[in-house]
Amino acid sequence: MGRAVADIARAFGMKTLVHSRTPVADAGNVSLNELLANSDVVSLHCPLTPETKHLINAKTLALMKPAALLLNTSRGPLVDEIALASALNNGTIAGAALDVLSVEPPPAENPLLHARNCIITPHNAWGTRAARSRLLQIAVDNVKSFLADSPKNVVN
């Protein structure tokens, strides 16, 4: 996913920086701090692990440019939501677009629901026309195989 986003960004003439535990060839690999300090747009594409939980927090948000945008279509808990809401409300960064949150649906007291310059979508960024078409085809194939007494993906 991250590579696809980088390819699209480059097609728009954007310079891309990458921070990854496993270096990506020809990708401009840099430290996380360098990436945050030098990026106009930070897009998260990593798994949730104990090491990546709250990867974006008050300390890392403070490294970002005041005009920077944060995008998260990966995993909600990568971002400390209280710290992000504070950073948005006090102008530490310019904006955030989030397709994932730590709790979905978000409770009414989630501070991001009222934060300045924060766009939240209902965890549907994956849903391109091609992805939805593939999902429907998989469902049809599963029903056909079940009716033919040869079910796929049997769990028990």
HELIX and SHEET records of a PDB file:
HELIX    1   1 GLY A    2  ALA A   11  1                                  10    
HELIX    2   2 LEU A   32  ASN A   38  1                                   7    
HELIX    3   3 ALA A   58  LEU A   63  1                                   6    
HELIX    4   4 GLY A   76  LEU A   78  5                                   3    
HELIX    5   5 GLU A   81  ASN A   89  1                                   9    
HELIX    6   6 PRO A  111  HIS A  114  5                                   4    
HELIX    7   7 ARG A  129  LEU A  147  1                                  19    
SHEET    1   A 4 VAL A  41  LEU A  44  0                                        
SHEET    2   A 4 LEU A  69  ASN A  72  1                                        
SHEET    3   A 4 GLY A  95  LEU A  98  1                                        
SHEET    4   A 4 CYS A 118  ILE A 120  1                                        
END                                                                             
